[in-house]
Amino acid sequence: MNALREEFPMEEGLMRLEPRVARIEGEVAQLNSRLSGVEVDLRDLRKSMDQKLDKLDARFEKVDARFERLEAKVDDRFERLEAKVDDRFKGLEARVGDRFDKLDSKFGAAIEKLDAKIDRVDAQFENKLEAFTTRRFTLWITLISSAVTIMATVLAIIFSSPHGH
């Protein structure tokens, strides 16, 4: 048999490899069975997640619908409130406008009376100022003329004196 072994050295190596190959094949079969279980679990997980996401989408749609209804209610309330406020401001504006018109006419009459008084006082003042200005002009001319005469006399004295030369 040794002779046969010597003739078939490869067969001996194959015989040693066969248990290893069988063990590896068993491990591969075991991994394949586990992998098929994982694939089933993944499919179940995907299906479960799809169902949960569908339920979540439905909830979001319901929440969106609620918010839209709430927004419509709030918009309606604001529109009614704005209409009430506009009506009240229009009434207030009319009353205030009437009061301002009355005050404006009262102030207009008072201002016209004051303007008339100011015009009379201004006319009186202009008459008095005109008379006063004429007197003042005469006074200034007299003063300037006197001052020039005095200066001419002083200069004549200074330049005609024996010490001035």
C-alpha positions as CSV (number, residue, x, y, z in Angstrom):
1,M,0.0,0.0,0.0
2,N,2.9,2.2,0.6
3,A,3.8,1.7,-3.0
4,L,0.3,2.8,-4.0
5,R,0.6,5.8,-1.8
6,E,3.8,6.7,-3.4
7,E,2.2,6.3,-6.7
8,F,-0.7,8.5,-5.8
9,P,0.6,11.3,-3.5
10,M,-2.1,13.5,-4.5
11,E,-4.7,11.1,-3.3
12,E,-3.3,11.3,0.2
13,G,-3.6,15.1,0.1
14,L,-7.1,14.8,-1.1
15,M,-8.0,12.4,1.7
16,R,-6.8,14.9,4.2
17,L,-8.7,17.7,2.5
18,E,-12.0,15.9,2.3
19,P,-12.8,16.2,6.1
20,R,-11.9,19.9,5.9
21,V,-14.0,20.4,2.8
22,A,-16.9,18.5,4.4
23,R,-16.6,20.7,7.5
24,I,-16.5,23.9,5.4
25,E,-19.5,22.7,3.4
26,G,-21.4,22.1,6.6
27,E,-20.5,25.6,7.8
28,V,-21.6,27.1,4.4
29,A,-24.9,25.2,4.6
30,Q,-25.3,26.4,8.2
31,L,-24.5,30.0,7.1
32,N,-26.9,29.6,4.1
33,S,-29.7,28.5,6.5
34,R,-29.0,31.5,8.8
35,L,-28.8,33.8,5.8
36,S,-32.1,32.7,4.5
37,G,-33.6,33.3,8.0
38,V,-32.0,36.8,7.9
39,E,-33.5,37.4,4.5
40,V,-36.9,36.4,5.8
41,D,-36.4,38.7,8.8
42,L,-35.4,41.5,6.5
43,R,-38.5,41.1,4.4
44,D,-40.7,41.0,7.5
45,L,-38.9,44.1,8.8
46,R,-39.3,45.9,5.5
47,K,-43.0,45.0,5.4
48,S,-43.5,46.0,9.0
49,M,-41.7,49.3,8.4
50,D,-43.7,50.0,5.3
51,Q,-46.9,49.4,7.3
52,K,-45.8,51.7,10.1
53,L,-44.7,54.4,7.7
54,D,-48.1,54.1,5.9
55,K,-49.8,54.5,9.3
56,L,-47.6,57.5,10.1
57,D,-48.4,59.1,6.7
58,A,-52.1,58.7,7.5
59,R,-51.6,60.3,10.9
60,F,-49.7,63.2,9.3
61,E,-52.5,63.6,6.7
62,K,-55.0,63.8,9.6
63,V,-52.9,66.4,11.4
64,D,-52.5,68.4,8.2
65,A,-56.3,68.3,7.8
66,R,-56.8,69.5,11.4
67,F,-54.3,72.3,10.9
68,E,-56.0,73.4,7.7
69,R,-59.4,73.5,9.5
70,L,-57.9,75.4,12.4
71,E,-56.3,77.8,10.0
72,A,-59.6,78.4,8.3
73,K,-61.3,79.0,11.7
74,V,-58.6,81.4,12.7
75,D,-58.7,83.2,9.4
76,D,-62.5,83.5,9.6
77,R,-62.3,84.9,13.2
78,F,-59.6,87.4,12.2
79,E,-61.7,88.6,9.2
80,R,-64.8,89.1,11.4
81,L,-62.7,90.9,14.0
82,E,-61.1,93.1,11.4
83,A,-64.6,93.9,10.0
84,K,-65.7,94.9,13.5
85,V,-62.7,97.0,14.1
86,D,-63.1,98.7,10.7
87,D,-66.7,99.5,11.5
88,R,-65.8,101.0,14.9
89,F,-63.0,103.1,13.4
90,K,-65.3,104.4,10.7
91,G,-67.8,105.5,13.3
92,L,-65.0,107.0,15.4
93,E,-63.5,108.7,12.4
94,A,-66.9,110.3,11.5
95,R,-67.3,111.6,15.1
96,V,-63.8,112.9,15.4
97,G,-64.0,114.4,11.9
98,D,-67.2,116.3,12.9
99,R,-65.5,117.6,16.1
100,F,-62.4,118.7,14.1
101,D,-64.6,120.5,11.6
102,K,-66.4,122.4,14.5
103,L,-63.0,123.2,16.1
104,D,-61.6,124.3,12.8
105,S,-64.5,126.7,12.2
106,K,-64.1,128.1,15.8
107,F,-60.4,128.5,15.4
108,G,-60.9,130.0,11.9
109,A,-63.3,132.7,13.3
110,A,-60.9,133.4,16.2
111,I,-57.9,133.7,13.9
112,E,-59.8,136.1,11.6
113,K,-60.7,138.3,14.6
114,L,-57.0,138.2,15.7
115,D,-55.9,139.1,12.2
116,A,-58.2,142.1,12.1
117,K,-56.9,143.3,15.5
118,I,-53.3,142.8,14.3
119,D,-54.0,144.7,11.1
120,R,-55.5,147.7,13.1
121,V,-52.5,147.7,15.5
122,D,-50.1,147.4,12.6
123,A,-51.7,150.4,10.8
124,Q,-51.5,152.4,14.0
125,F,-47.9,151.4,14.6
126,E,-47.0,152.3,11.0
127,N,-48.5,155.8,11.4
128,K,-46.6,156.3,14.7
129,L,-43.4,154.8,13.3
130,E,-43.6,157.1,10.3
131,A,-43.9,160.2,12.4
132,F,-41.2,158.9,14.8
133,T,-38.9,158.0,11.9
134,T,-39.2,161.5,10.5
135,R,-38.3,163.1,13.8
136,R,-35.5,160.7,14.4
137,F,-34.0,161.4,10.9
138,T,-34.1,165.1,11.7
139,L,-32.4,164.5,15.0
140,W,-29.7,162.3,13.5
141,I,-28.9,164.9,10.8
142,T,-28.7,167.6,13.4
143,L,-26.3,165.5,15.6
144,I,-24.1,164.5,12.7
145,S,-23.9,168.1,11.4
146,S,-23.0,169.3,14.9
147,A,-20.3,166.6,15.3
148,V,-18.8,167.5,12.0
149,T,-18.7,171.2,12.9
150,I,-17.0,170.5,16.2
151,M,-14.4,168.3,14.6
152,A,-13.7,171.0,12.0
153,T,-13.2,173.5,14.7
154,V,-10.9,171.2,16.7
155,L,-8.9,170.5,13.6
156,A,-8.6,174.1,12.7
157,I,-7.4,174.9,16.3
158,I,-4.8,172.1,16.1
159,F,-3.4,173.0,12.7
160,S,-3.4,176.8,13.3
161,S,-1.6,176.8,16.6
162,P,2.1,177.5,16.7
163,H,2.8,174.2,18.4
164,G,1.0,172.2,15.8
165,H,3.8,172.8,13.2
